[in-house]
Amino acid sequence: MRERIRDKGRLQDILDYTNNALQFAEGVTYEEFVADRMRYFAIMKNVEIVGEAANMLTDDFQTQHPELPWHQIVGMRHVLVHGYAQISDMKLWRTVTKDLPFLREQVSRYLAETDWEKWEREPNDN
């Protein structure tokens, strides 16, 4: 069972690993990203961890925060872990450059605006 008390930490993980991926991609072109295998796999691993942390959020949190496409975030993690031979370099790059900045903004907002003491005391809806 996923516990509400762990949601804040998982969101912090999402923020931290999103920041890592964005830092690794900063100032880099798509061509440089694909050519630099160490950078490529560092970014890939951080995106994977973001998806795992999102997967571990409670259903309650995801349901109450529909601004983010949780299913797609977790789906990307599944592709990176289980479908690694099918990874599209361009899709991973677009995820980092287009999707992660919005994810970072939203998660930062959730961390700042949620009354965590109240959230953790409420029983799970499921």
Contacts in CASP RR format, 6 or more apart in sequence:
PFRMAT RR
TARGET T0000
AUTHOR 0000-0000-0000
METHOD contacts of the structure
MODEL  1
MRERIRDKGRLQDILDYTNNALQFAEGVTYEEFVADRMRYFAIMKNVEIV
GEAANMLTDDFQTQHPELPWHQIVGMRHVLVHGYAQISDMKLWRTVTKDL
PFLREQVSRYLAETDWEKWEREPNDN
1 124 0 8 1.000
2 56 0 8 1.000
2 57 0 8 1.000
2 58 0 8 1.000
2 59 0 8 1.000
2 124 0 8 1.000
3 58 0 8 1.000
3 124 0 8 1.000
4 58 0 8 1.000
4 60 0 8 1.000
4 61 0 8 1.000
4 119 0 8 1.000
4 120 0 8 1.000
4 122 0 8 1.000
4 124 0 8 1.000
5 120 0 8 1.000
6 56 0 8 1.000
6 58 0 8 1.000
7 57 0 8 1.000
7 58 0 8 1.000
7 61 0 8 1.000
7 119 0 8 1.000
8 111 0 8 1.000
8 114 0 8 1.000
8 116 0 8 1.000
8 119 0 8 1.000
8 120 0 8 1.000
10 53 0 8 1.000
10 54 0 8 1.000
10 56 0 8 1.000
10 57 0 8 1.000
11 53 0 8 1.000
11 57 0 8 1.000
11 107 0 8 1.000
11 110 0 8 1.000
11 111 0 8 1.000
12 111 0 8 1.000
13 49 0 8 1.000
13 50 0 8 1.000
13 53 0 8 1.000
14 50 0 8 1.000
14 51 0 8 1.000
14 53 0 8 1.000
14 54 0 8 1.000
14 103 0 8 1.000
14 107 0 8 1.000
15 104 0 8 1.000
15 107 0 8 1.000
15 108 0 8 1.000
15 111 0 8 1.000
17 46 0 8 1.000
17 47 0 8 1.000
17 49 0 8 1.000
17 50 0 8 1.000
17 53 0 8 1.000
18 46 0 8 1.000
18 50 0 8 1.000
18 100 0 8 1.000
18 103 0 8 1.000
18 104 0 8 1.000
18 107 0 8 1.000
19 104 0 8 1.000
20 42 0 8 1.000
20 46 0 8 1.000
21 43 0 8 1.000
21 46 0 8 1.000
21 47 0 8 1.000
21 50 0 8 1.000
21 96 0 8 1.000
21 100 0 8 1.000
22 96 0 8 1.000
22 100 0 8 1.000
22 101 0 8 1.000
22 104 0 8 1.000
24 39 0 8 1.000
24 42 0 8 1.000
24 43 0 8 1.000
24 46 0 8 1.000
25 33 0 8 1.000
25 39 0 8 1.000
25 43 0 8 1.000
25 93 0 8 1.000
25 96 0 8 1.000
25 97 0 8 1.000
28 36 0 8 1.000
28 39 0 8 1.000
30 89 0 8 1.000
30 90 0 8 1.000
30 93 0 8 1.000
32 39 0 8 1.000
33 39 0 8 1.000
33 40 0 8 1.000
33 43 0 8 1.000
33 89 0 8 1.000
33 93 0 8 1.000
34 40 0 8 1.000
34 89 0 8 1.000
34 93 0 8 1.000
40 89 0 8 1.000
43 92 0 8 1.000
43 96 0 8 1.000
44 80 0 8 1.000
44 87 0 8 1.000
44 92 0 8 1.000
47 76 0 8 1.000
47 77 0 8 1.000
47 80 0 8 1.000
47 92 0 8 1.000
47 95 0 8 1.000
47 96 0 8 1.000
47 100 0 8 1.000
48 77 0 8 1.000
48 80 0 8 1.000
48 81 0 8 1.000
50 73 0 8 1.000
50 77 0 8 1.000
50 100 0 8 1.000
50 103 0 8 1.000
51 73 0 8 1.000
51 74 0 8 1.000
51 75 0 8 1.000
51 76 0 8 1.000
51 77 0 8 1.000
52 77 0 8 1.000
54 62 0 8 1.000
54 70 0 8 1.000
54 73 0 8 1.000
54 74 0 8 1.000
54 77 0 8 1.000
55 74 0 8 1.000
55 77 0 8 1.000
57 70 0 8 1.000
58 124 0 8 1.000
58 126 0 8 1.000
59 124 0 8 1.000
59 125 0 8 1.000
59 126 0 8 1.000
60 124 0 8 1.000
60 125 0 8 1.000
60 126 0 8 1.000
62 70 0 8 1.000
63 125 0 8 1.000
65 106 0 8 1.000
65 110 0 8 1.000
67 106 0 8 1.000
68 103 0 8 1.000
68 106 0 8 1.000
68 107 0 8 1.000
73 103 0 8 1.000
76 95 0 8 1.000
79 86 0 8 1.000
79 87 0 8 1.000
80 87 0 8 1.000
END
